[in-house]
Amino acid sequence: MTRVVVALGGNALGNNLKEQMIAVKTTAKSIADMIEAGYEVILTHGNGPQSGMIQLAMGELTAKDPETYPHVPLSVCVAMSQTYIGYDLQNALREELLDRGITKPVSTIATQVVVDKEDPAFLTPTKPIGRFMEKDEAELFAKEKGVQIMEDAGRGYRQVVASPKPIEIVEMETIKTLVADGQSVIACGGGGIPVTKEEGNHLKGAAAVIDKDYCSALLADLVDADMLVVLTAVEKVAINYGKPDQKDLGDVTVEEMRQYAKEGHFAPGSMLPKVEAGLQFASSKPGRKTLITLLEKAKDGIAGETGTVIHFE
């Protein structure tokens, strides 16, 4: 059985609770298609809009009454987003599978991911979270809240936070046990709850949001997946994107993709993390591949019919 780790993009979740309830039903159908076709699926997902929304809401409560509502760390906001997104996803997928006569359990694991407290990413925030804003609104937001902002891939301005690289998945043995038991597992949501190792066995939450694609590549490696599927807003990755000589990529080797990345074809806040994560996994062991495509094309992409597939040779 082909084992795949599927990293769901933001378009699979919506930007708020109402949109999410609608989006996960469509998402569940595509994931169920893969399971019904015989693939063993492990899910991860992003949380940029959701963690930012929670952080803003909690911050407003703190500002009004700091004694009753003390500051809520960003790591806790990530944990909140991870579990409520997982709750909606697992319910939608469970229902879709049962409607098809598939009695496969679905579980969400609250997942902590270890990062290095000395990671230079803590000095240079790059991970956009929360809602999109116009420049004037974003500048005022940054001044009032004491946060940093950046322009995000031509779609507007957002808050940015540190995004250290994932080192270790704390609940890895639990994930492996559930996968071995035949369950569909949702794990490492939002890149995982970022923690650092402290004295003894203590884990301390970090003020960061880990990129879900890098964490998905680590997860795929540790569960010995055959393929990492990174879902995004385009059917294929392109070079010279938006230019007259734009070229969509189909099958591409690790060496070729590394060269395209080196030439600057992929936006740092958009496609580049997906490509780098894909390269990390595809080059980690012979026979492994990364697929980057649309949610609704995922099953066809796994079958080799569409999408951008990164492979070693």
Residue frames as qw, qx, qy, qz and C-alpha x, y, z in Angstrom:
[[0.000, 0.887, 0.461, 0.000, 0.00, 0.00, 0.00],
 [0.394, 0.472, -0.024, 0.788, 1.34, 3.43, -0.97],
 [0.391, -0.676, -0.438, 0.445, 1.74, 5.66, 2.09],
 [0.275, 0.574, 0.163, 0.754, 1.34, 9.39, 1.53],
 [0.241, -0.522, -0.413, 0.706, 1.60, 12.41, 3.80],
 [0.172, 0.685, 0.478, 0.522, -0.78, 15.11, 2.54],
 [0.255, -0.305, -0.269, 0.877, -0.05, 18.70, 3.55],
 [0.139, 0.774, 0.604, 0.132, -3.26, 20.71, 3.19],
 [0.265, 0.198, 0.037, 0.943, -2.93, 24.34, 2.11],
 [0.125, 0.219, 0.390, -0.885, -4.99, 27.29, 3.28],
 [0.467, 0.065, -0.384, -0.794, -7.51, 26.92, 0.45],
 [0.487, -0.151, -0.855, -0.098, -8.52, 23.59, 2.02],
 [0.320, -0.348, -0.703, 0.531, -9.54, 25.27, 5.28],
 [0.073, -0.858, -0.379, -0.338, -10.97, 28.74, 4.63],
 [0.280, 0.449, -0.294, 0.796, -10.11, 31.85, 6.64],
 [0.360, -0.302, 0.416, -0.778, -12.63, 31.71, 9.49],
 [0.382, 0.002, 0.862, -0.332, -14.91, 29.26, 11.28],
 [0.668, 0.483, 0.289, -0.487, -17.81, 29.61, 8.86],
 [0.532, 0.642, -0.471, -0.290, -15.61, 29.20, 5.77],
 [0.042, -0.406, 0.909, -0.089, -13.78, 26.30, 7.41],
 [0.590, 0.133, 0.692, -0.394, -17.00, 24.34, 8.05],
 [0.726, 0.598, 0.044, -0.336, -17.74, 24.57, 4.32],
 [0.335, 0.713, -0.603, -0.125, -14.19, 24.01, 3.10],
 [0.283, -0.365, 0.877, -0.135, -13.50, 20.84, 5.10],
 [0.773, 0.276, 0.475, -0.317, -16.45, 19.07, 3.51],
 [0.672, 0.698, -0.210, -0.132, -14.89, 19.53, 0.07],
 [0.046, 0.666, -0.735, 0.114, -11.48, 18.65, 1.45],
 [0.607, -0.177, 0.723, -0.277, -12.85, 15.47, 3.04],
 [0.846, 0.448, 0.168, -0.236, -14.20, 14.28, -0.32],
 [0.515, 0.723, -0.460, 0.021, -10.77, 14.59, -1.96],
 [0.174, -0.515, 0.799, -0.257, -9.02, 12.84, 0.94],
 [0.753, 0.048, 0.564, -0.336, -11.66, 10.09, 0.96],
 [0.769, 0.587, -0.161, -0.195, -11.07, 9.61, -2.78],
 [0.256, 0.642, -0.711, 0.131, -7.42, 8.82, -2.01],
 [0.425, -0.265, 0.782, -0.372, -8.31, 6.43, 0.80],
 [0.822, 0.293, 0.320, -0.368, -10.95, 4.71, -1.32],
 [0.669, 0.646, -0.353, -0.102, -8.35, 4.31, -4.08],
 [0.951, -0.088, -0.222, 0.195, -6.19, 2.34, -1.65],
 [0.383, 0.556, -0.361, 0.643, -3.71, 4.94, -0.44],
 [0.588, -0.522, -0.477, 0.393, -2.69, 5.15, 3.22],
 [0.143, 0.742, 0.096, 0.648, -3.11, 8.84, 4.09],
 [0.476, -0.490, -0.396, 0.613, -1.63, 10.90, 6.94],
 [0.143, 0.852, 0.310, 0.397, -2.80, 14.52, 7.04],
 [0.377, -0.346, -0.234, 0.827, -1.13, 17.75, 8.07],
 [0.150, 0.832, 0.452, 0.283, -2.48, 21.27, 7.61],
 [0.276, 0.348, -0.138, 0.885, -1.63, 24.96, 7.85],
 [0.310, -0.702, -0.595, 0.240, -2.99, 27.41, 10.41],
 [0.336, 0.121, 0.003, 0.934, -1.72, 30.86, 9.41],
 [0.265, -0.490, -0.242, -0.795, -5.06, 32.70, 9.35],
 [0.694, -0.532, -0.452, -0.175, -6.43, 30.77, 12.32],
 [0.664, -0.290, -0.356, 0.591, -3.48, 31.20, 14.72],
 [0.184, 0.189, 0.002, 0.965, -3.36, 34.90, 13.90],
 [0.431, -0.527, -0.372, -0.631, -7.11, 35.24, 14.51],
 [0.736, -0.505, -0.436, 0.118, -6.81, 33.54, 17.91],
 [0.549, -0.102, -0.230, 0.797, -3.78, 35.60, 18.90],
 [0.029, -0.350, -0.133, -0.927, -5.59, 38.83, 18.02],
 [0.584, -0.559, -0.405, -0.426, -8.74, 37.83, 19.92],
 [0.746, -0.407, -0.386, 0.358, -6.75, 36.81, 22.99],
 [0.420, 0.080, -0.113, 0.897, -4.70, 40.00, 22.79],
 [0.226, -0.510, -0.229, -0.798, -7.83, 42.14, 22.80],
 [0.712, -0.576, -0.385, -0.111, -9.07, 40.40, 25.96],
 [0.693, -0.209, -0.270, 0.635, -5.70, 40.93, 27.64],
 [0.198, 0.305, 0.034, 0.931, -5.69, 44.62, 26.73],
 [0.433, -0.589, -0.290, -0.617, -9.13, 45.10, 28.30],
 [0.713, -0.607, 0.167, -0.309, -8.48, 43.20, 31.52],
 [0.476, 0.534, -0.683, 0.148, -4.91, 41.86, 31.93],
 [0.296, -0.348, 0.750, -0.478, -5.54, 40.52, 35.45],
 [0.791, 0.139, 0.422, -0.420, -8.52, 38.37, 34.44],
 [0.874, 0.469, 0.123, 0.042, -7.15, 37.55, 30.98],
 [0.423, -0.677, 0.435, 0.416, -3.33, 37.33, 31.14],
 [0.319, 0.630, -0.542, -0.455, -1.20, 37.16, 27.99],
 [0.930, 0.107, 0.336, -0.099, -1.68, 33.97, 25.96],
 [0.326, -0.505, 0.629, 0.493, 1.59, 32.76, 24.37],
 [0.520, 0.463, -0.431, -0.575, 1.70, 32.23, 20.63],
 [0.152, 0.183, -0.970, -0.055, 2.47, 28.53, 21.17],
 [0.279, 0.289, 0.786, -0.470, -0.86, 28.18, 22.99],
 [0.504, 0.539, 0.002, -0.675, -2.64, 29.95, 20.12],
 [0.361, 0.380, -0.772, -0.360, -1.06, 27.43, 17.74],
 [0.048, 0.035, 0.975, -0.215, -2.28, 24.58, 19.98],
 [0.423, 0.430, 0.483, -0.635, -5.81, 26.00, 19.97],
 [0.519, 0.534, -0.303, -0.595, -5.83, 26.33, 16.18],
 [0.179, 0.300, -0.923, -0.159, -4.36, 22.84, 15.74],
 [0.155, 0.163, 0.930, -0.290, -7.07, 21.14, 17.75],
 [0.472, 0.513, 0.390, -0.602, -10.12, 23.01, 16.44],
 [0.456, 0.520, -0.500, -0.522, -9.01, 22.60, 12.83],
 [0.109, 0.183, -0.977, -0.031, -8.33, 18.91, 13.51],
 [0.349, 0.276, 0.729, -0.520, -11.76, 18.59, 15.11],
 [0.570, 0.558, 0.039, -0.602, -13.49, 19.89, 11.99],
 [0.367, 0.498, -0.709, -0.339, -11.28, 17.87, 9.64],
 [0.029, -0.106, 0.988, -0.110, -11.64, 14.55, 11.44],
 [0.459, 0.365, 0.610, -0.534, -15.42, 14.90, 11.72],
 [0.556, 0.595, -0.169, -0.555, -15.80, 15.79, 8.03],
 [0.304, 0.429, -0.823, -0.213, -13.50, 12.95, 6.92],
 [0.224, 0.017, 0.925, -0.307, -15.12, 10.41, 9.25],
 [0.557, 0.456, 0.394, -0.572, -18.57, 11.30, 7.93],
 [0.519, 0.592, -0.406, -0.464, -17.45, 11.11, 4.30],
 [0.132, 0.319, -0.938, -0.046, -15.80, 7.72, 4.81],
 [0.336, 0.174, 0.835, -0.400, -18.82, 6.27, 6.60],
 [0.579, 0.532, 0.106, -0.609, -21.10, 7.57, 3.82],
 [0.522, 0.523, -0.600, -0.308, -18.99, 5.48, 1.44],
 [0.967, -0.156, -0.131, -0.153, -19.16, 2.41, 3.67],
 [0.608, 0.397, -0.501, 0.470, -15.53, 2.77, 4.82],
 [0.668, -0.727, -0.136, -0.082, -15.19, 2.14, 8.57],
 [0.674, 0.254, -0.273, 0.637, -11.72, 3.62, 9.01],
 [0.424, -0.774, -0.309, 0.354, -11.05, 5.50, 12.28],
 [0.360, 0.696, -0.014, 0.621, -9.80, 9.09, 12.05],
 [0.608, -0.633, -0.281, 0.388, -7.74, 10.64, 14.84],
 [0.209, 0.874, -0.123, 0.421, -6.26, 14.07, 15.52],
 [0.767, -0.275, -0.289, 0.503, -3.04, 14.21, 17.53],
 [0.136, -0.988, 0.071, -0.018, -2.12, 17.39, 19.40],
 [0.883, 0.182, -0.037, 0.431, 1.49, 17.45, 18.21],
 [0.294, -0.899, 0.188, 0.264, 4.47, 19.24, 19.73],
 [0.801, 0.484, -0.027, 0.350, 7.49, 19.89, 17.52],
 [0.607, -0.610, 0.039, 0.508, 10.91, 20.69, 18.93],
 [0.469, 0.822, -0.025, 0.322, 12.84, 23.67, 17.55],
 [0.659, -0.011, -0.260, 0.706, 16.28, 25.02, 18.42],
 [0.222, -0.882, -0.301, 0.286, 16.08, 28.00, 20.78],
 [0.326, -0.575, 0.306, 0.685, 19.19, 29.37, 19.02],
 [0.513, 0.481, 0.601, 0.380, 17.65, 29.11, 15.54],
 [0.206, -0.135, 0.115, 0.962, 18.45, 32.39, 13.74],
 [0.115, -0.516, -0.657, -0.537, 14.83, 32.51, 12.56],
 [0.352, -0.715, -0.527, 0.294, 13.93, 33.94, 15.98],
 [0.290, -0.475, 0.030, 0.830, 15.93, 37.06, 15.06],
 [0.142, 0.196, -0.451, -0.859, 14.29, 37.51, 11.64],
 [0.520, 0.338, 0.665, -0.415, 10.52, 36.82, 11.59],
 [0.111, 0.221, -0.647, -0.721, 9.32, 35.66, 8.17],
 [0.008, -0.298, -0.949, -0.106, 6.15, 33.58, 8.70],
 [0.300, -0.211, -0.137, -0.920, 2.93, 35.45, 7.80],
 [0.095, -0.351, -0.904, 0.224, -0.06, 34.79, 10.06],
 [0.139, 0.548, 0.450, -0.692, -3.53, 36.29, 10.48],
 [0.489, 0.736, 0.462, -0.075, -5.62, 38.22, 8.02],
 [0.498, 0.291, 0.283, 0.766, -4.54, 40.26, 5.00],
 [0.090, -0.830, -0.294, 0.465, -4.51, 44.05, 5.33],
 [0.441, 0.835, 0.059, 0.322, -3.92, 47.11, 3.17],
 [0.593, 0.274, -0.326, 0.684, -0.56, 48.79, 3.76],
 [0.143, -0.546, 0.183, -0.805, -1.91, 51.73, 5.81],
 [0.803, -0.446, -0.067, -0.389, -4.00, 49.47, 8.02],
 [0.915, -0.024, -0.296, 0.273, -1.09, 47.07, 8.48],
 [0.388, 0.407, -0.330, 0.758, 1.30, 49.84, 9.51],
 [0.426, -0.532, 0.155, -0.715, -1.17, 51.10, 12.10],
 [0.934, -0.260, -0.181, -0.164, -1.74, 47.53, 13.33],
 [0.773, 0.172, -0.367, 0.488, 2.02, 47.02, 13.72],
 [0.090, 0.483, -0.308, 0.815, 2.38, 50.25, 15.68],
 [0.624, -0.463, 0.065, -0.626, -0.55, 49.54, 17.99],
 [0.967, -0.210, -0.067, -0.128, 0.28, 45.88, 18.65],
 [0.298, -0.756, 0.577, 0.078, 4.06, 46.10, 18.61],
 [0.840, 0.076, 0.524, 0.119, 4.42, 43.42, 15.93],
 [0.135, -0.406, 0.575, 0.697, 6.18, 43.16, 12.59],
 [0.699, 0.539, 0.328, -0.337, 4.43, 43.10, 9.22],
 [0.243, -0.313, 0.677, 0.620, 5.35, 42.19, 5.66],
 [0.618, 0.383, -0.220, -0.651, 3.84, 42.11, 2.19],
 [0.597, -0.094, 0.793, -0.076, 2.71, 38.54, 1.44],
 [0.393, 0.112, 0.813, 0.415, 3.10, 37.38, -2.19],
 [0.058, -0.122, -0.424, -0.895, 1.19, 40.32, -3.68],
 [0.329, -0.516, -0.758, -0.226, -1.98, 39.57, -1.70],
 [0.363, -0.847, -0.104, -0.373, -1.66, 42.24, 0.98],
 [0.134, 0.552, -0.622, 0.539, 0.15, 42.77, 4.28],
 [0.822, -0.410, -0.370, -0.136, 0.15, 40.42, 7.29],
 [0.499, -0.756, 0.404, -0.128, 1.77, 40.07, 10.66],
 [0.743, 0.377, -0.542, 0.109, 4.99, 38.02, 10.60],
 [0.701, -0.624, 0.310, -0.150, 6.44, 35.83, 13.35],
 [0.125, -0.576, 0.799, 0.118, 9.50, 33.64, 13.73],
 [0.930, 0.198, -0.069, -0.302, 9.51, 30.36, 11.79],
 [0.252, -0.594, 0.763, 0.040, 12.28, 28.07, 13.08],
 [0.576, 0.246, -0.714, -0.314, 12.97, 24.74, 11.41],
 [0.880, -0.326, 0.074, -0.337, 11.45, 21.59, 12.97],
 [0.071, 0.567, -0.813, 0.110, 13.93, 19.19, 14.59],
 [0.088, -0.014, -0.982, 0.168, 11.89, 16.51, 16.34],
 [0.568, -0.336, -0.346, -0.667, 8.22, 15.47, 16.55],
 [0.267, -0.355, 0.701, -0.558, 7.49, 14.72, 20.20],
 [0.743, 0.065, 0.459, -0.483, 4.42, 12.51, 19.65],
 [0.400, 0.460, -0.671, -0.421, 6.04, 10.51, 16.84],
 [0.000, -0.072, 0.993, -0.091, 5.61, 7.11, 18.49],
 [0.418, 0.390, 0.598, -0.562, 1.90, 7.78, 19.03],
 [0.513, 0.571, -0.219, -0.602, 1.49, 8.74, 15.37],
 [0.262, 0.360, -0.865, -0.231, 3.33, 5.59, 14.21],
 [0.200, 0.089, 0.924, -0.314, 1.19, 3.37, 16.44],
 [0.506, 0.501, 0.381, -0.590, -2.08, 4.79, 15.07],
 [0.465, 0.563, -0.470, -0.495, -0.87, 4.56, 11.46],
 [0.108, 0.241, -0.963, -0.044, 0.20, 0.93, 12.03],
 [0.310, 0.257, 0.804, -0.437, -3.30, 0.27, 13.42],
 [0.216, 0.408, 0.755, 0.466, -4.83, 1.39, 10.13],
 [0.004, -0.814, -0.439, 0.380, -6.16, 4.76, 11.25],
 [0.369, 0.688, 0.173, 0.600, -6.20, 7.96, 9.24],
 [0.526, -0.533, -0.291, 0.595, -4.15, 10.37, 11.32],
 [0.169, 0.894, 0.089, 0.405, -4.18, 14.18, 11.39],
 [0.719, -0.496, -0.108, 0.475, -0.96, 15.39, 12.98],
 [0.479, -0.159, 0.132, 0.853, 1.53, 18.28, 13.09],
 [0.160, 0.837, 0.489, 0.185, -1.25, 20.78, 12.37],
 [0.011, -0.998, 0.026, -0.054, 0.06, 24.26, 11.66],
 [0.466, 0.631, -0.525, 0.331, 3.60, 22.87, 11.63],
 [0.682, -0.247, -0.607, 0.325, 3.14, 21.59, 15.16],
 [0.402, -0.909, -0.087, -0.060, 3.13, 23.36, 18.52],
 [0.533, 0.601, -0.399, 0.442, 6.64, 24.86, 18.70],
 [0.722, -0.691, 0.035, -0.013, 8.57, 23.89, 21.81],
 [0.351, 0.680, -0.582, 0.274, 12.18, 24.02, 23.00],
 [0.830, -0.227, -0.472, 0.191, 13.92, 21.48, 25.22],
 [0.201, -0.822, 0.284, -0.451, 14.75, 22.91, 28.62],
 [0.065, -0.465, 0.811, -0.348, 16.39, 21.50, 31.74],
 [0.472, 0.009, 0.823, -0.315, 15.48, 17.92, 32.48],
 [0.252, 0.314, 0.862, 0.308, 12.48, 16.71, 30.47],
 [0.167, 0.691, 0.387, -0.587, 10.69, 20.06, 30.36],
 [0.351, 0.398, 0.546, 0.648, 9.34, 21.37, 27.04],
 [0.032, -0.574, -0.257, 0.777, 8.71, 25.10, 26.78],
 [0.471, 0.745, 0.468, 0.063, 6.41, 26.73, 24.22],
 [0.415, -0.166, 0.248, 0.860, 8.17, 29.00, 21.73],
 [0.283, 0.718, 0.197, -0.605, 6.87, 32.27, 20.23],
 [0.008, 0.354, -0.706, -0.613, 6.79, 30.98, 16.67],
 [0.829, 0.324, 0.247, -0.382, 4.82, 29.25, 13.93],
 [0.437, -0.288, 0.761, 0.384, 6.65, 26.42, 12.17],
 [0.454, 0.361, -0.442, -0.684, 6.14, 26.17, 8.42],
 [0.836, 0.015, 0.418, -0.356, 3.79, 23.24, 7.89],
 [0.813, 0.520, -0.243, -0.099, 5.52, 22.13, 4.69],
 [0.232, 0.589, -0.721, 0.284, 8.92, 21.69, 6.38],
 [0.490, -0.250, 0.687, -0.475, 7.26, 19.84, 9.25],
 [0.886, 0.265, 0.125, -0.359, 5.31, 17.69, 6.79],
 [0.629, 0.572, -0.525, 0.036, 8.58, 16.69, 5.09],
 [0.071, -0.442, 0.794, -0.411, 10.01, 15.66, 8.47],
 [0.709, -0.011, 0.489, -0.507, 6.83, 13.72, 9.32],
 [0.853, 0.423, -0.158, -0.262, 6.83, 11.98, 5.92],
 [0.390, 0.553, -0.714, 0.181, 10.43, 10.91, 6.48],
 [0.239, -0.324, 0.768, -0.498, 9.75, 9.57, 9.98],
 [0.768, 0.130, 0.442, -0.444, 6.67, 7.54, 8.97],
 [0.352, -0.187, 0.807, 0.436, 8.60, 6.22, 5.96],
 [0.574, 0.620, 0.300, -0.443, 6.08, 7.58, 3.45],
 [0.652, 0.242, 0.541, 0.474, 6.38, 6.87, -0.26],
 [0.235, 0.542, 0.336, 0.733, 5.19, 10.33, -1.25],
 [0.101, -0.460, -0.371, 0.800, 4.78, 13.79, 0.22],
 [0.162, 0.629, 0.596, 0.471, 1.80, 15.59, -1.30],
 [0.155, -0.346, -0.225, 0.897, 1.92, 19.37, -0.89],
 [0.189, 0.692, 0.663, 0.216, -1.42, 20.92, -1.82],
 [0.180, -0.350, -0.020, 0.919, -1.54, 24.52, -2.97],
 [0.396, 0.641, 0.285, -0.592, -3.47, 26.93, -5.20],
 [0.426, 0.608, -0.463, -0.485, -2.00, 25.82, -8.54],
 [0.980, 0.125, 0.029, -0.153, -2.05, 22.54, -10.45],
 [0.868, 0.168, -0.067, 0.463, 1.66, 22.71, -11.26],
 [0.417, -0.700, 0.085, 0.573, 4.69, 24.66, -10.07],
 [0.584, 0.765, 0.161, 0.216, 5.89, 27.13, -12.70],
 [0.532, -0.305, 0.098, 0.784, 9.13, 28.88, -13.55],
 [0.078, 0.087, 0.278, 0.954, 9.02, 32.45, -14.88],
 [0.001, -0.573, -0.797, 0.192, 5.63, 32.65, -13.18],
 [0.116, 0.835, 0.347, -0.411, 3.34, 35.35, -14.59],
 [0.055, -0.604, 0.436, 0.664, 5.69, 36.10, -17.50],
 [0.691, 0.476, -0.235, -0.491, 5.17, 35.44, -21.21],
 [0.532, 0.388, -0.752, -0.030, 7.64, 32.55, -21.04],
 [0.608, -0.348, 0.530, -0.477, 6.02, 30.89, -18.00],
 [0.561, 0.212, -0.779, -0.186, 6.61, 27.14, -18.01],
 [0.803, -0.382, 0.184, -0.419, 4.68, 24.64, -15.90],
 [0.071, 0.484, -0.869, 0.072, 6.76, 21.81, -14.48],
 [0.896, -0.096, -0.270, -0.339, 5.70, 18.16, -14.64],
 [0.930, -0.248, -0.066, 0.264, 8.28, 15.52, -13.73],
 [0.206, 0.869, -0.324, 0.312, 11.42, 17.22, -12.48],
 [0.782, -0.016, -0.483, 0.393, 14.55, 15.88, -10.80],
 [0.538, -0.743, -0.199, 0.346, 15.85, 17.07, -7.46],
 [0.527, -0.191, 0.211, 0.801, 18.90, 18.54, -9.20],
 [0.137, 0.480, 0.468, 0.729, 16.77, 20.48, -11.70],
 [0.337, -0.821, -0.423, -0.182, 14.44, 21.81, -9.02],
 [0.590, -0.581, -0.094, 0.553, 17.35, 22.92, -6.84],
 [0.396, 0.051, 0.306, 0.864, 18.72, 24.88, -9.77],
 [0.082, -0.666, -0.489, -0.557, 15.35, 26.57, -10.40],
 [0.498, -0.798, -0.313, 0.132, 15.17, 27.54, -6.72],
 [0.584, -0.349, 0.077, 0.729, 18.73, 28.88, -6.83],
 [0.246, 0.291, 0.410, 0.829, 17.77, 31.02, -9.82],
 [0.096, 0.191, 0.355, -0.910, 15.00, 32.64, -7.75],
 [0.259, -0.217, -0.685, -0.646, 11.94, 31.30, -9.56],
 [0.474, -0.524, -0.705, -0.070, 9.92, 30.72, -6.37],
 [0.200, -0.736, 0.063, -0.643, 8.60, 33.41, -3.99],
 [0.213, 0.237, -0.773, 0.548, 10.02, 33.10, -0.43],
 [0.363, -0.009, 0.538, -0.761, 6.63, 33.63, 1.24],
 [0.766, 0.247, -0.005, -0.594, 4.70, 31.41, -1.13],
 [0.930, 0.268, -0.214, -0.131, 6.07, 28.60, -3.32],
 [0.322, 0.627, -0.658, 0.264, 9.67, 28.43, -2.09],
 [0.433, -0.366, 0.705, -0.426, 8.95, 26.67, 1.25],
 [0.899, 0.176, 0.238, -0.322, 6.84, 24.08, -0.58],
 [0.734, 0.580, -0.350, 0.044, 9.64, 23.43, -3.09],
 [0.075, 0.609, -0.703, 0.360, 12.34, 23.29, -0.41],
 [0.657, -0.204, 0.588, -0.426, 10.26, 20.90, 1.71],
 [0.908, 0.351, 0.039, -0.223, 9.60, 18.81, -1.39],
 [0.527, 0.640, -0.534, 0.163, 13.30, 18.66, -2.16],
 [0.283, -0.513, 0.695, -0.416, 14.10, 17.70, 1.43],
 [0.802, -0.026, 0.493, -0.336, 11.80, 14.68, 1.27],
 [0.853, 0.500, -0.065, -0.134, 12.45, 13.56, -2.31],
 [0.454, 0.655, -0.561, 0.226, 16.21, 13.51, -1.70],
 [0.499, -0.564, 0.523, -0.399, 16.00, 11.73, 1.68],
 [0.601, -0.128, 0.788, -0.042, 15.77, 8.15, 0.37],
 [0.061, 0.137, -0.766, -0.625, 15.74, 6.41, -3.04],
 [0.090, -0.378, -0.887, -0.249, 12.26, 6.01, -4.51],
 [0.039, -0.641, -0.540, 0.544, 10.62, 8.82, -2.57],
 [0.199, 0.440, 0.440, 0.757, 8.72, 11.51, -4.47],
 [0.038, 0.450, 0.407, -0.794, 7.04, 14.84, -3.75],
 [0.153, 0.561, 0.662, 0.473, 3.88, 15.94, -5.53],
 [0.002, 0.364, 0.240, -0.900, 2.81, 19.60, -5.57],
 [0.066, -0.315, -0.702, -0.635, -0.67, 20.24, -6.96],
 [0.452, -0.304, -0.033, -0.838, -4.28, 21.29, -6.31],
 [0.470, -0.105, 0.721, -0.498, -6.43, 19.55, -3.70],
 [0.795, 0.329, 0.238, -0.451, -8.93, 18.35, -6.29],
 [0.687, 0.574, -0.432, -0.111, -6.10, 16.95, -8.46],
 [0.353, -0.611, 0.684, -0.182, -4.31, 15.10, -5.64],
 [0.834, 0.010, 0.540, -0.109, -5.57, 11.59, -6.47],
 [0.760, 0.647, 0.040, 0.059, -4.73, 12.04, -10.17],
 [0.130, 0.860, -0.471, 0.147, -1.36, 13.49, -9.22],
 [0.587, -0.438, 0.671, -0.117, -0.47, 10.49, -7.03],
 [0.849, 0.276, 0.450, 0.001, -1.36, 8.30, -10.01],
 [0.487, -0.240, 0.459, 0.703, 1.12, 10.29, -12.12],
 [0.353, 0.633, 0.616, 0.309, -1.45, 12.06, -14.29],
 [0.096, 0.880, 0.120, 0.449, -0.85, 15.70, -13.28],
 [0.543, -0.833, 0.044, 0.093, 0.93, 18.03, -10.88],
 [0.302, 0.766, -0.536, 0.185, 4.63, 18.68, -10.36],
 [0.958, -0.281, -0.031, 0.039, 6.48, 15.57, -9.23],
 [0.043, 0.819, -0.559, 0.120, 9.96, 15.93, -7.75],
 [0.993, -0.110, 0.029, 0.035, 12.06, 12.75, -7.84],
 [0.567, -0.642, 0.366, 0.365, 15.70, 11.94, -7.26],
 [0.315, -0.255, 0.684, 0.607, 16.64, 10.77, -10.75]]
